[in-house]
Amino acid sequence: MKRMIQYQCGHVTVFQSAIYKTTSTVIVTDDLVLIADPNWLPREIEEIRQHVEAVRGDRPVYMLFTHGDFDHIIGYKAFPGAVTIGSEGLLSHPDKEKKLALITSFDAGHYIDRGYPVEFPHVDIAAAGNGQVFQLGETRLTFYLAPGHTADGLMTVVEPLGILIAGDYLSDFELPFIYDSAKAYERTLDTVRHIYGAHNLELLVPGHGQATGDVREMERRLELADRYLASLIGAVQADDGDALLALRDAHAYRSAFTDGCHEENVRIVRSEYAGG
């Protein structure tokens, strides 16, 4: 087994980067090859690219972006000719140059050279609403808008395989990072409940962490996010400093990065639920 592969079964291979446990997913059907969020390091992206070349045959290649954070778009131009899929929010992203600057800064700061151009994804197929379907042969992609973490988030169910590509939600270890809106994040969790009920899911792939085919684990991850948001909103509304510190310390791999994410979570919740 190659060193990046965290999960492989039948039609699906989930790769995991050494950085932030970020996942990239390759799904092969009779109709197409779908790549989701290829990342991070050049050698890791090359491993994904070689895998795609080995399995694609004469199938068309599609590339799905769950959102526009720089770690999720960093491998875009390593797959020339792929048809790209994202949300309308990704298509009209207001901070494209900022995201590219983050990639450039990361690469310069770590002396990284890439063998492909760094560009923000051009979106060929833009999802505009929940339940929108793209179908090619027997392969059906059903899209669900997923704002909250970012405004341009997109979840995708791949059928008939029953795979949910969740983006930066439903991690096994990572608590919610709210860069967009806590209220939108709550609505996205409601969307997840709908997805769980409307689709026969066989595999959940988060943007960071382990893929799972265990239905009880899928439910646990939804409940974990629910409880965290409820606790955070309650602590902010009550101005409970001890509870907020406990929530800060509950983040896995606590660091200056997670502390900053916690502060941003508190700021957004305060603005939306506590009058600023």
C-alpha positions in Angstrom: 0.0 0.0 0.0 1.3 3.4 -0.9 2.2 5.6 2.0 -0.5 8.3 1.5 -3.5 5.9 1.3 -5.6 5.9 4.4 -8.6 4.0 2.8 -9.0 1.9 -0.3 -11.9 -0.3 -1.2 -13.3 -1.1 -4.6 -14.0 2.2 -6.5 -12.6 4.6 -4.0 -9.2 5.6 -2.7 -8.7 8.2 0.0 -5.3 9.8 0.3 -4.2 11.7 3.4 -1.5 14.4 3.4 1.0 14.6 6.2 -0.2 18.2 6.7 -3.4 18.7 8.8 -4.5 15.1 7.9 -6.0 16.7 4.8 -7.7 14.2 2.5 -7.9 13.8 -1.3 -10.4 11.3 -2.8 -10.3 9.5 -6.1 -13.4 7.7 -7.2 -13.5 5.5 -10.3 -16.8 4.5 -11.9 -17.6 3.0 -15.3 -18.4 6.6 -16.5 -15.7 8.8 -15.0 -12.8 9.4 -12.6 -13.6 12.0 -9.9 -10.8 13.7 -7.9 -11.7 15.7 -4.8 -9.4 18.4 -3.4 -5.9 17.1 -4.5 -3.3 18.3 -2.0 -0.7 19.3 -0.4 2.9 18.7 -1.1 4.2 18.2 -4.6 5.3 14.6 -3.9 1.9 13.9 -2.5 0.0 15.4 -5.4 2.3 13.5 -7.8 1.3 10.2 -6.0 -2.4 11.1 -6.6 -1.7 12.0 -10.2 0.1 8.7 -10.9 -2.8 6.8 -9.3 -5.3 8.7 -11.5 -3.2 7.9 -14.6 -3.1 4.2 -13.7 -6.9 3.9 -13.2 -8.5 6.3 -15.6 -8.3 4.3 -18.9 -10.4 6.2 -21.4 -12.7 7.8 -18.8 -13.1 11.6 -18.5 -11.6 13.1 -15.4 -13.6 15.5 -13.2 -12.1 17.5 -10.3 -14.3 18.5 -7.4 -13.5 21.3 -5.0 -15.3 21.3 -1.7 -14.4 25.0 -1.0 -11.8 27.6 -1.9 -9.4 27.4 1.1 -5.9 27.3 -0.3 -5.1 23.8 1.0 -8.0 22.4 -1.0 -7.2 24.1 -4.3 -3.4 23.8 -4.2 -3.3 20.9 -6.6 -5.6 22.3 -9.2 -3.3 22.7 -12.2 -1.6 19.4 -11.6 -4.5 17.7 -13.5 -4.7 19.6 -16.8 -7.8 18.9 -18.9 -10.0 17.8 -15.9 -13.5 19.2 -15.8 -13.9 21.2 -12.6 -16.8 21.2 -10.2 -17.5 23.6 -7.4 -20.2 25.8 -5.9 -21.4 29.1 -7.4 -19.7 30.6 -4.3 -16.4 29.2 -5.5 -17.0 30.4 -9.0 -17.5 34.0 -7.7 -15.1 33.8 -4.8 -14.3 37.4 -3.6 -10.8 36.6 -2.4 -9.2 34.6 -5.2 -5.9 36.5 -5.1 -5.7 36.2 -1.3 -6.0 32.4 -1.6 -3.3 32.3 -4.2 -1.1 34.5 -2.1 -1.4 32.0 0.8 -0.2 29.2 -1.5 2.7 31.3 -2.7 3.6 32.2 0.9 3.4 28.6 2.0 5.6 27.4 -0.8 8.2 30.2 -0.3 8.3 29.7 3.4 9.0 26.0 3.0 11.3 26.3 -0.1 8.8 24.3 -2.2 8.8 24.2 -6.0 5.8 23.0 -8.0 5.9 21.6 -11.4 2.6 23.2 -12.4 1.2 26.8 -12.3 -0.5 28.0 -9.2 -4.0 29.3 -10.2 -7.4 29.6 -8.6 -9.8 27.0 -10.1 -11.9 27.9 -13.0 -15.3 26.2 -12.3 -16.9 24.4 -15.3 -19.9 23.0 -13.4 -21.2 25.3 -10.7 -23.7 24.0 -8.1 -26.3 26.6 -7.2 -28.7 24.9 -4.9 -29.3 21.8 -2.7 -30.3 18.7 -4.5 -28.8 19.8 -7.9 -27.7 16.7 -9.8 -25.0 16.1 -12.4 -25.3 12.7 -14.1 -23.0 11.0 -16.5 -24.1 7.5 -17.4 -25.0 5.6 -14.2 -22.9 7.9 -12.1 -24.9 10.6 -10.3 -23.5 13.5 -8.2 -25.9 15.3 -5.9 -24.8 18.6 -4.6 -25.6 20.3 -1.3 -24.5 23.8 -0.4 -22.5 23.9 2.8 -21.8 27.4 4.1 -20.6 28.0 7.7 -17.0 26.9 7.6 -16.7 29.0 4.5 -19.3 30.7 2.4 -18.6 28.6 -0.7 -18.7 25.1 0.9 -20.1 22.2 -1.1 -21.0 18.6 -0.1 -21.4 16.0 -2.7 -23.0 12.5 -2.7 -21.7 10.1 -5.3 -24.2 7.5 -6.3 -24.8 4.6 -6.7 -21.7 4.2 -4.5 -23.2 6.1 -1.6 -20.1 8.2 -0.9 -20.4 11.6 0.9 -17.5 14.0 0.2 -18.1 16.4 3.1 -15.4 19.0 2.8 -14.3 20.6 6.1 -17.2 19.1 8.1 -17.7 15.8 10.0 -14.1 15.2 11.0 -13.4 12.4 13.5 -11.2 14.8 15.5 -11.5 18.4 14.4 -14.1 20.6 16.0 -15.9 23.2 13.8 -13.8 26.0 12.5 -16.3 28.9 11.7 -14.8 31.3 9.2 -18.2 32.3 7.6 -21.2 32.1 9.9 -22.3 30.0 12.9 -25.9 30.3 11.9 -25.0 29.0 8.4 -23.0 26.2 10.0 -26.1 25.2 12.0 -28.1 25.1 8.8 -25.4 23.0 7.1 -25.7 20.5 10.0 -29.4 20.4 9.2 -28.5 19.7 5.6 -26.3 16.8 6.8 -29.3 15.3 8.6 -31.3 15.5 5.4 -28.4 13.8 3.5 -28.3 11.1 6.1 -32.0 10.4 5.7 -32.2 10.8 1.9 -29.2 8.8 0.8 -27.9 5.3 1.6 -24.4 6.2 2.6 -21.7 3.7 2.5 -18.7 6.0 3.1 -18.2 9.5 4.6 -15.0 11.3 3.7 -14.2 14.5 5.7 -11.7 17.1 4.5 -9.5 16.4 7.5 -9.3 13.0 9.2 -10.5 9.5 8.7 -13.0 8.2 6.3 -15.7 6.0 7.8 -18.3 3.6 6.6 -19.8 3.2 10.2 -23.3 4.7 10.4 -23.0 5.2 14.1 -19.7 7.0 13.7 -21.3 9.3 11.0 -24.0 10.1 13.6 -21.4 10.7 16.3 -19.6 13.2 14.2 -22.8 15.2 13.5 -23.7 15.1 17.2 -20.1 16.3 18.1 -20.5 19.3 15.9 -24.0 20.0 17.2 -22.9 19.8 20.9 -19.9 22.0 20.2 -21.9 24.8 18.5 -24.6 24.7 21.2 -21.9 24.9 24.0 -20.1 27.7 22.2 -23.2 29.8 21.6 -24.3 29.2 25.2 -20.9 30.2 26.6 -20.8 33.4 24.5 -24.3 34.4 25.4 -23.6 33.8 29.1 -20.2 35.5 28.9 -18.8 32.4 30.6 -15.0 32.8 30.4 -14.2 29.4 32.0 -16.5 27.6 29.5 -14.9 29.4 26.6 -11.4 28.4 27.9 -12.6 24.8 28.1 -13.9 24.9 24.6 -10.6 26.4 23.4 -8.7 23.5 25.1 -11.0 20.9 23.6 -9.6 21.4 20.1 -7.3 18.5 19.1 -3.6 19.3 18.5 -4.0 22.5 20.4 -1.6 25.2 19.0 -1.5 28.9 18.1 -3.4 27.9 15.0 -6.3 26.2 16.9 -6.3 29.1 19.5 -6.7 31.5 16.6 -9.6 29.5 15.2 -11.3 29.4 18.6 -11.0 33.2 18.9 -12.5 33.6 15.4 -15.3 31.2 16.4 -16.1 33.3 19.5 -16.0 36.5 17.5 -18.4 35.3 14.9 -20.8 33.8 17.5 -20.7 37.0 19.5 -21.6 39.0 16.4 -24.5 36.7 15.5 -25.9 35.7 18.8 -24.9 38.3 21.4 -25.3 41.6 19.6 -21.7 42.0 18.7 
